[in-house]
Amino acid sequence: MKLKYLKIKGEACLSGDVEVSGSKNAILPILFSSLLVKGHHFFTNVPKLKDVEDALEMLKDLGLKTKQLQNQLFIDNSYSFEKNPAFKKASSFRASILCLGPLMALSYRLKLPLPGGCQIGSRPIDLHLEGLRKMGVSISIQKKKILAIPPAKGLKACHFKLPFPSVGATENLIMACVLAKGTSYLENIAYEPEILDLITYLKKMGAKIERKKRTLKITGVKKLKALKKSYSIIPDRIEAGTWLLAGACTRGQICIKKCNPKHLSFLLKKLKSLGFKIESQSDQILLKKSNKNYPGISIKTGVYPSFPTDLQAQFMALMLTLKGESSLKETIFEKRFRYIEQLNNLGAGIQFQGSSKVYVKGPAVLKAKSITAHDLRAGAGLILAALTSKGITKLYGLQHLERGYENLVFKLRYLGAEVKIQSP
Ligand code: EPZ
């Protein structure tokens, strides 16, 4: 079967302005949190993405009404929930698991297909389940479905130290605790900006949440109140970082607008340490043009505020343009290097040091070929590498990119990239 692909002309030099969309990983937990509150919810700066569409399908399965017009989203949660919906989309993305916390808080017996998402590791959900069991939920997994039965008298507050600061488990447990009886303490939580956006939204609806570093104190309330006005979703820091690295790879001058530089301080620090000239203002970042040869660098991914695993592949594309030895260690997902084989098809010459570390001696001379993206952020990294290659690359696996980058081809073209989707 012939598949559509993205044709990418190499030796590009991107330049110009690009506007960042709202954060995929912020709107996903926030739209599931609307389950907690009867009434109307209105959001702005919402990206039009496949994962958002799939999450809204799940809300509709439960009986809610939703409408997304461009980047505005309206959710009407005034109806009683359907019993036993099929949740057909649940297994097509990771964030479907985030309906678990709110529905347990509402004493809703749930049968939910196991989540899907990028194949970047085993992606277990044991931490989500361990925390909910501590709150009295009885949970089993049968035939790839989660059967979750909340305690008859409602969730009880818990004191739970996460063995690992999991983003999704933190989000699910916050949404479970806000209506639980008593005061909960969650320790060793993740506090990515997307999680802080969820906390901000819940507090605006009346949730009692206090954070000190990696500890949350959540005092359960009887009910939350829908906002009378719209809530604007934070900008997507991973998209912003992707554009910054696209400019750096191609040595162009790019102004990234509608972003929050504070969410990218680790990346900005690394690029400045290489010698890139970068100026930041409150909602934009200017990467200045330069033809300099930059030295190699070592990077290690980690939980926020360390270097984000979601920018790992994009940074590898930059490493291939640096003059010297670079190394990259991935500490979050055990299978996030699948794209290295695709880069080596282009002539990157990247070597493995065990399964979680790679190194390369740049600059690599990449020759265009047909390559395939196997997950969302790897796809972005492959585009950046193709833009610096010689010749015209064909990138397959576009369905992954559509999940997480709004108007990707339009924005690439706007920055001067010669790219075109070729349908079979
Ligand atoms: C979220 O995934 C993001 N997805 C991912 O972004 C991101 O890469 C990841 O956080 C880390 O920052 C969304 O927000 C929708 P985790 P999540 O739970 O919640 C292990 C993208 O491209 N773990 O923090 O699934 C897990 O195996 C995507 O937008 C358990 O062991 O990430 C992994 O090794 C890709 N048990 C580590 O923790 C659990 O119960 C981090 O996972 C949960 C996680």
Boltz pocket constraint, residues with backbone or C-beta under 6 A from the ligand:
constraints:
  - pocket:
      binder: B
      contacts: [[A, 24], [A, 25], [A, 28], [A, 94], [A, 95], [A, 118], [A, 121], [A, 122], [A, 123], [A, 124], [A, 125], [A, 126], [A, 127], [A, 128], [A, 129], [A, 164], [A, 165], [A, 166], [A, 167], [A, 168], [A, 169], [A, 190], [A, 309], [A, 310], [A, 331], [A, 332], [A, 333], [A, 334], [A, 376], [A, 377], [A, 404]]
      max_distance: 6.0
